[in-house]
Amino acid sequence: MTNTEQRTGRGRVWWIALGAAMWGLDGVFIVALLHHFTSSQIVFLEHALLFFFAAPTLLWKWRELRRLNVGDWLAVLFVAWGGSALASILFTAGFTYGNANVVLVMQKMQPLFAVLLAAWLLKERVPRGYWILLPAALVGAYLLTFGFHTPFSQSRHGAFVGALFALSAAALWGGSTVMGKRVVSKVSFPTMTALRFACALPLLLMIVLVEHPDWSGMGRAFILLPVWLNLLFQTLVPSLISLLVYYWGLDGVRASYATIAELAFPATGLLLNWLVLHQTIRFGQWVGFAVIWLAVLQLSRLPADRTDSHGRKPPQVDSFAV
């Protein structure tokens, strides 16, 4: 691999971090929409609007779809259904049934699932320096959530159920990073983004219909201009543009690297909550914020080529081809 390719691969870590940071805009602006729609309805409406991007993109790039085998299509469904819909539902259910602090701690295990799955399914090997950055990033994520406080001082009633839901969500999100890496190595990043949106839409529609929504109430919300402006912003920036940037970066970066760069999402969300919603941030959380971004900085300096610690490239094995 040439020096130029090395620099390009390292630079794409920052594109992943940028895409993930844009996800943090969602939490600030979604608050107003929650006065009119449920969270699942908002996600469905975003995907319905995103279909106007997905449909022409898939028609334009239809030849790329012939590169995908059955295993690749299963990976697409894993990302679209697991990462976009089911993980969010499980994570929310964790807060309903269990201790919120336990749920947040369990969700921080997402990078571990991504690293293990990347090693198993993609045969990724990482340099020794990565194993210093991974625990540092996990500590940073913990501090970002709780600061220097102990999160388990509250009642543990229902903690096991909540932890189970949160771990399931973390596994789905971590797996989505790995599955997305698998697919984006065969198709362009616009195609991968379009596949994610298009394949998630039917499942999201079924989820909304099961909820028996108040259609008349939703109709009244659509006559309000601020609702449309907010929904369009949510659709274009935290959803479409962020994922285009994210998948462009993912095409040149290991999945195990990407999962650390994705921690830019909660870091940015914390900062925006402080700036826009005026939420208090403790000193320990600022420390976690700094640790995460330092981890991303160091990550961008690690070797970008897919070699193991002895300089050998791993074999190109399709671990779950069908």
N, C-alpha and C positions, 0 to 999 in steps of 0.2 A: 504494500500500500504506500502511495506517494505521500510526501509531506502535505501537499494540497488536500488530498483525500482525508488525511488525519485531521487537519484543521477543520474541514467541512463536517466530519463526523462529530468532533468535539463541539462545534458551534451548534449543531442540531440539538444538543442537550438543552441549550438556552431556548430554542424554539419550542421544545416540549414544555419547559418551565413557563414560557410565555402563554402557551395555549392553556395550561392548567391554571395559571394565574387569572386568566380571563373567566374561568369558571367561577372564581370568587366573586365576580360582579353579580352573579345570579342571586345570592342571598340578600343583597341590599335592595334590589329592585323588585324581587318577587313578593315582598311583604305587601305592597299595594294590591297586587293581583289576588292575593289570598283573601281579600275582602269580598271577592266576587266568585272565585272558583276554588275547588279543592286542588291539592298538589298534583294529583293524577290527571285532573282535567287540564291544568296548565301544561303539563308535559305533553298530553295528547294534542292540545291546540298548537303547541310549538311544532310538533312533528307533522301535523296536518299542513302547516304553512311551509315547513321544510320540504315537504313532498314536491313543492313547486321547483325546488332545486334538485331533489333526488331524481325525479322522473326524467327530465331532459338530460341530466348527466349520465344516467344509466343507458338511455337511448344512444347518446353520443359515444359512450365508451363500451358498448355492448360486446365488442370483440374481446375486451379484457376478461369478461365473465367466463369465456370459454377456457381460460387458464385454470379455473377453480375446479377442484375435484369435490367429491362428497364431503371429505374431511374439512376442506376449506369452507364449504357452505355451512357445515355444523359450527365452525369457528365463527362465522358471520352471525349465526343465530345466537351463539353464546354471548357475543358482544352486544347485539341488538336487544335480545330479551333479558339476558342475565345482567349485563352492565347498565343498560338504560332503564329497565323497568323493575325487574325482580329485586335487584340489590337495594334500590331506593325504598321499595315496599318493606323489605326485611329490616332495613336500618331504622325506618320509622316505627315499625312494630316493636323493635327492641326497646325504644323509649316507652312504649305503651305497657309492656309486660315486665320490664326490669328496671334496675337502677341505672339512671342516665350516665353516671360516671363509669360504671362497668361497661356499658355499651360503647362509650367513647374510647376507652382503653382497648377493647377488643377490636374496634375498627382500625386502630393503629397497626394491627398485624397485617394489613393489606400488603405492604412491601415484601414480607416474608413469603406469603403465598405466591407473589409474582416471581420472586427469585427462584423458589423451588420448582415452580412450573416451567420457568424459562430453562432451567438446567435439565429438566426431565424431557420436555416436549421439543424445545428448540436446540438442545445440546449446547447451550451457552456456557462459556467459561469466562470468568472475570479475573482481573489481576488482583494481587494480594491487597493492594490499597483499597479496593472496594469493600473488603470485610472490616475495615476501620470506619469507612463512611457510613455503612448500613446501620450499625448500632448507634452511631452519633446522630444520624437522621431520625431514628426511632426515638431517641432521647429528646431530640429537638421537637418532634411531634407531640410527645407527652407534655413537655414544658409549655408548648404552644396552647395546649388544652387546659392544663391544670396549674401551670406555674410551679411553685415549689410546695404546693399543698398536696396532702394525701387524699386521693379521691374516694377511699373506701370507708369513710367515717360514718356514712349513712346506713340505713337499714339495708340488709341484703335480701329482703323478701323479693322473690321473682328474679333474682340476679342471674340464676342459671339459664332461665329461658331467654332473658334479654341478651346475655352473653352469647348464647347459641345463635340467635338471630343476627347479632352483630358480626360474629365470626363468619356466618354464611354470606353476609353482604360483603365482608372483606375478601373472602375467597372469590366471589363473583367479580368484584372490581379488580382484584389482582389478576385473576384469570383473563379478564377482558383486555388487560394490557398485553398479555402474552398472545392471546388469540388475534388481537389486532395486529401485532407484529408479524404473525404468521401470514395473514391475508395481505397486508400492505407490502410484503416482499414479492407478491405476485401481481398486484394491480396498483394503479396510481392512487395517490392519496385522495383526489376528489372522488374516485370510484368507491374507495373504502368508506369515506364519509357518507356518500349517497346510500350505500348498502345498509349502513347502520341506521339511518333515518327511515328508509323505506321498509326494512324488515321489522322494525320496532312498532310501526304504525298499527298493524292489525291487532297485536297483543294489547297495545294501549287502548285501542277502541273497545276491545272486550272488557278490559278492566273498568273503563268509564261506564259502559252499559250495565255492568254488574252492580255498580254503585247506585243505579236509578237516579240519575242527575235531575235537577230542577231545570228543565230546558227553558222555561219561561224566564227564570231568573238569569240564566246565562244570556238569553236574548236581550234582556234589559241592559246587561253589562256592556254588550257590544255597541250600544248607541252612544257610549261615552268615549270621547276622543282620547283621554288619558289612558284608558284601558288598551286601546289599539296601539298607541305609541309605546306603552310599556311592553305589550306582548311582542310587537315588532322588534323592539330592542333586545328582548330576551331571546328571540328567535335568531336574530342576525349575529349578535356579539357573543354571549356566553355559549351559544349552541353551534351555529354554523361556522363563523370565522374562527372560533377557538379550536374546533375539531379539525378544520382544514390545516391550521397552523400545527396542531398537535400531531396529526398523522403525517404531515410533511416531515416533521422532525423525527418521528418514530421510524421512518423508512431507513434512516441512517444511523440508528442507535440501538444498542442492545435493550431488550425489554427490562432486564435487571437494572440498567441505568435509568430507564424511563420512569420506573416506579419511584425512585428517589426524587427525580425532577418534578413528579406530579405533586409532591408535598408543597410546591408553590401555591397550590389551590387553597389549603386551609390558612397558609401564611398570609396570602392576599386578602382572604375573607376576613381574617382577624383585623387587619389594618383598615379595611373599608368599614367594618363595623365601628371602629374607633372614630374614623373621620366623618362618616355619614350618620350613623345611628348613635354616636356619642357614648358608646359602651366603654366601660373602664377596662384598661389593660394593666395587669399587674407586672411587676418587674420580671418575674420568672417567665412570663409569656413573651416579653421582649427578648429575653435570653433565648428562648426557643425559636423565635422568629429569626434571630441572627444566626443560630446554629444551622437551621434549615438552609438559608441562603448561602452560608459558607460551605455546606455540604454540596450544594448544587455547583458552586464555583469550583471546588476541588474535583467534583465529578467531571466537569468539562475539561479538566486537565489530564484525565486518565486516558490511556491508549484507546483509540476509537475502533481499531481493527479487531476482528473476532479471533483472538488467539488466546491460548491458555497461558499459565504462568511460566511454561517452558518455551513459549514462542511458537507452539504448533497450532495450526488451524484445525478446528474440530471437523469431523466428517459431516457432510451435508446429508443428514438422515431425516426423513420425514416420519416422525415418531408415531403419528396417528393418521397416516394416509389411508383412505378407504377406496 
